[in-house]
Amino acid sequence: TGWRPCSTVVGDGPAPASMAATQATNRLPKDYFYDVETIRRPIDEDAELPANALELYHSFAFESGRRYNVHPLDEMTLIFAAGNVVHLYDIVTHRQTYIHGIDGRGIGAVTVHPSRKYFAVGEKGDSPNVYIYEYPSLRLYRVLRKGTEQVYAALAFSSGGKTLASVGSYPDYMLTVWDWEQEAVILRNKAFSQDVYSVSFAPSSDEILITAGMGHIRFWRMANTFTG
C-alpha cells in the first residue's frame, strides 16, 4: 500500500513516484510509558550552567505567528507551544502547566488526539522526534523517530485517531504517516519542495490527506500502486 497525490493545486512538477513503507516487528504494550529524563538531550554541552540550575516560574510567551498552535484539551484547558516549552493553560484559573522540550532546540508543532486523551509534540533539532503524551497524566507514552531532519512543521491525527501525519520543514519536507501507538512508519514521501504549513486528514476518510503551503495545495490518496 502506498500514497499517491490525487490532485495538486499550483504544484511544482510531477509528484514523486515512490514511497517507503515499513511495518512494526515488535508490538508495544498499551501500558508502556517512557522515563523522560532517560531520553532528554542536553541543551548545550558547553553551557556554563546545567539545564536543571533554574526552574521556570511563569511564562508570558505566546507566538502569534505560529500556525495551528492553539488546541483545546478539554473544556477548561488549551495547549500551545512557545519557544522550547509546551504550555497547558487553564482558562478559568489562568494557571499554566509546562512541558519542556526534550530535544532542546524548540517546539515545531503540536496537535491533539480526537479522544483528547493524548497530544503530540513535534520538536526541533538534529533528527528531532515526535513525542506523544497521555492526558491528563502528562506521562510520555510514545516516541516517533526519524520523521524529519531538522524541524516538524505540522502534525495531525486522523479522525479515527489510529494514525498520525507529520510534515517536516527544510531541508526534507518529508510527509510521514505513522501507526503512532506502535511507533511505526506506515508511509513516507516528500510532500513538496517548499515550505508546507499544514497537514490534515479528510473528515470522512483516513485514507485521504491534504497538505498545503508555499504555492500549493496537494491532495493525497492511499493507493495500491505508486503511479499517478
C-alpha positions as CSV (number, residue, x, y, z in Angstrom):
1,T,0.0,0.0,0.0
2,G,1.3,3.5,-0.8
3,W,0.3,7.1,-1.1
4,R,-0.1,9.0,-4.3
5,P,-1.2,12.6,-4.9
6,C,-4.6,12.5,-6.4
7,S,-4.6,16.2,-7.2
8,T,-2.2,19.2,-6.8
9,V,-3.1,22.9,-7.0
10,V,-0.3,25.1,-8.2
11,G,2.3,22.4,-7.8
12,D,5.9,22.3,-8.7
13,G,6.0,19.5,-11.2
14,P,5.2,15.8,-11.1
15,A,4.7,14.2,-7.7
16,P,7.2,11.6,-6.5
17,A,6.6,8.1,-7.8
18,S,7.7,6.1,-4.9
19,M,7.2,6.0,-1.1
20,A,8.7,3.8,1.6
21,A,6.6,1.7,3.8
22,T,7.6,-0.2,6.9
23,Q,5.8,-2.4,9.5
24,A,6.5,-2.8,13.1
25,T,8.0,-6.1,14.0
26,N,7.5,-5.8,17.8
27,R,4.3,-4.6,19.3
28,L,4.5,-2.2,22.3
29,P,2.3,-2.9,25.3
30,K,-0.5,-0.4,25.8
31,D,0.6,0.3,29.4
32,Y,4.2,1.1,28.4
33,F,5.5,4.6,29.3
34,Y,8.9,6.3,29.0
35,D,11.0,8.0,31.7
36,V,11.6,11.4,30.1
37,E,14.9,12.1,31.8
38,T,16.5,9.0,30.3
39,I,16.0,10.3,26.8
40,R,16.3,14.0,27.3
41,R,19.1,15.6,25.1
42,P,21.5,18.1,26.6
43,I,20.6,21.7,25.6
44,D,24.2,22.8,25.2
45,E,27.2,20.7,26.3
46,D,29.3,23.9,26.5
47,A,26.8,25.8,28.7
48,E,28.2,27.3,31.9
49,L,25.1,26.4,33.9
50,P,23.5,22.9,33.9
51,A,20.0,22.6,32.5
52,N,18.5,22.0,35.9
53,A,20.1,25.1,37.5
54,L,17.0,27.2,37.0
55,E,13.3,26.4,37.4
56,L,10.6,28.0,35.2
57,Y,8.3,30.0,37.4
58,H,6.0,31.6,34.9
59,S,5.9,32.1,31.1
60,F,4.3,35.1,29.4
61,A,5.2,33.7,26.0
62,F,2.9,33.3,23.1
63,E,4.0,33.0,19.4
64,S,1.2,34.7,17.4
65,G,3.0,34.0,14.1
66,R,2.9,30.2,14.7
67,R,0.3,28.4,12.6
68,Y,-2.3,26.0,14.1
69,N,-0.7,26.4,17.5
70,V,-3.7,26.5,19.9
71,H,-5.8,23.4,20.6
72,P,-8.4,22.6,23.2
73,L,-7.6,19.7,25.5
74,D,-10.8,19.8,27.5
75,E,-13.5,22.3,28.4
76,M,-11.1,24.4,30.5
77,T,-7.6,23.7,29.1
78,L,-5.8,25.0,26.0
79,I,-2.5,23.7,24.7
80,F,0.1,25.7,22.7
81,A,3.8,25.9,22.2
82,A,6.2,28.8,22.6
83,G,10.0,28.5,22.4
84,N,11.1,25.2,23.9
85,V,8.0,24.9,26.2
86,V,4.6,23.4,25.7
87,H,2.0,25.4,27.7
88,L,-1.2,23.9,29.2
89,Y,-3.4,26.9,30.1
90,D,-6.4,26.8,32.3
91,I,-8.8,29.4,31.0
92,V,-10.7,29.5,34.3
93,T,-7.9,29.8,36.9
94,H,-5.3,31.2,34.4
95,R,-2.7,28.8,35.8
96,Q,-0.3,27.1,33.4
97,T,1.5,23.8,33.4
98,Y,4.7,23.4,31.4
99,I,6.3,20.6,29.5
100,H,9.9,21.4,28.4
101,G,11.2,20.2,25.1
102,I,13.2,17.0,25.1
103,D,15.4,17.6,22.1
104,G,16.5,21.0,23.3
105,R,16.1,23.2,20.2
106,G,12.4,24.2,20.5
107,I,8.9,23.0,19.6
108,G,7.9,22.8,15.9
109,A,4.3,21.7,16.1
110,V,1.6,20.4,18.5
111,T,-1.7,18.6,17.9
112,V,-4.4,16.8,20.0
113,H,-5.8,13.3,19.5
114,P,-9.6,13.2,18.8
115,S,-10.2,11.5,22.1
116,R,-8.4,14.3,24.0
117,K,-6.6,11.5,25.8
118,Y,-3.3,12.2,24.0
119,F,-1.4,15.1,22.4
120,A,1.6,15.1,20.1
121,V,4.6,17.4,20.2
122,G,7.0,17.6,17.2
123,E,10.3,19.2,18.1
124,K,13.3,20.9,16.5
125,G,16.9,19.8,16.4
126,D,19.1,17.3,14.7
127,S,16.8,14.4,13.7
128,P,14.1,15.5,16.2
129,N,11.3,13.3,17.5
130,V,7.6,13.4,17.8
131,Y,6.6,12.8,21.5
132,I,3.1,11.5,22.4
133,Y,1.9,12.4,25.9
134,E,-1.0,11.0,27.8
135,Y,-3.5,13.5,29.1
136,P,-4.2,14.4,31.9
137,S,-1.3,12.4,33.5
138,L,1.2,14.1,31.1
139,R,3.3,10.9,31.0
140,L,5.4,10.3,27.9
141,Y,3.6,7.5,26.0
142,R,5.3,7.1,22.6
143,V,8.3,8.4,20.7
144,L,8.3,8.6,16.9
145,R,11.8,8.8,15.5
146,K,13.5,9.8,12.2
147,G,10.5,11.6,10.6
148,T,12.4,14.7,9.6
149,E,15.9,16.1,9.6
150,Q,15.5,19.4,11.5
151,V,12.0,20.7,12.3
152,Y,8.5,19.4,12.4
153,A,6.2,21.9,10.6
154,A,2.8,20.3,11.1
155,L,1.1,17.4,12.8
156,A,-2.4,15.9,12.6
157,F,-4.2,12.8,13.9
158,S,-6.7,11.0,11.6
159,S,-10.4,11.5,12.5
160,G,-10.4,7.9,13.9
161,G,-7.2,8.5,15.9
162,K,-5.4,5.4,14.6
163,T,-2.8,7.3,12.6
164,L,-0.7,10.4,12.8
165,A,0.6,12.5,9.9
166,S,3.7,14.6,10.3
167,V,5.4,17.0,7.9
168,G,9.0,18.2,8.2
169,S,10.3,21.6,7.3
170,Y,13.6,22.4,5.4
171,P,15.5,20.6,4.1
172,D,13.5,17.4,3.6
173,Y,9.8,18.5,3.7
174,M,9.0,14.9,4.5
175,L,5.4,13.7,4.8
176,T,5.1,10.6,7.1
177,V,2.1,8.6,8.2
178,W,2.6,6.7,11.5
179,D,1.0,3.9,13.4
180,W,1.8,6.0,16.4
181,E,0.8,3.5,19.0
182,Q,3.4,1.1,17.7
183,E,5.9,3.9,16.8
184,A,5.9,2.5,13.2
185,V,6.2,4.3,9.9
186,I,3.3,3.3,7.6
187,L,4.0,5.6,4.6
188,R,6.6,8.2,3.7
189,N,7.0,10.7,0.8
190,K,8.4,14.1,0.1
191,A,5.5,16.5,0.5
192,F,6.8,19.3,-1.6
193,S,10.0,21.3,-2.4
194,Q,9.0,24.4,-0.5
195,D,7.5,25.1,3.0
196,V,4.5,23.1,4.0
197,Y,2.3,24.9,6.5
198,S,-0.4,22.3,7.3
199,V,-1.4,18.7,7.0
200,S,-4.8,17.2,7.7
201,F,-6.9,14.1,7.1
202,A,-10.2,14.3,5.3
203,P,-13.1,14.2,7.9
204,S,-14.8,11.4,6.1
205,S,-11.8,9.2,5.3
206,D,-8.5,8.3,7.0
207,E,-7.2,7.4,3.5
208,I,-7.2,11.0,2.2
209,L,-4.7,13.7,3.3
210,I,-4.3,17.3,2.4
211,T,-1.1,19.3,2.6
212,A,-0.8,23.0,1.9
213,G,1.9,25.5,1.9
214,M,4.1,27.8,-0.2
215,G,2.5,27.9,-3.7
216,H,0.5,24.7,-3.4
217,I,-2.4,22.6,-2.1
218,R,-1.9,18.9,-2.5
219,F,-4.4,16.0,-2.0
220,W,-3.1,12.6,-1.2
221,R,-5.0,9.3,-1.5
222,M,-3.9,5.8,-0.4
223,A,-3.4,3.5,-3.4
224,N,-2.1,0.0,-4.2
225,T,0.3,1.5,-6.8
226,F,2.9,4.2,-6.8
227,T,1.8,5.8,-10.1
228,G,-0.3,8.9,-10.7
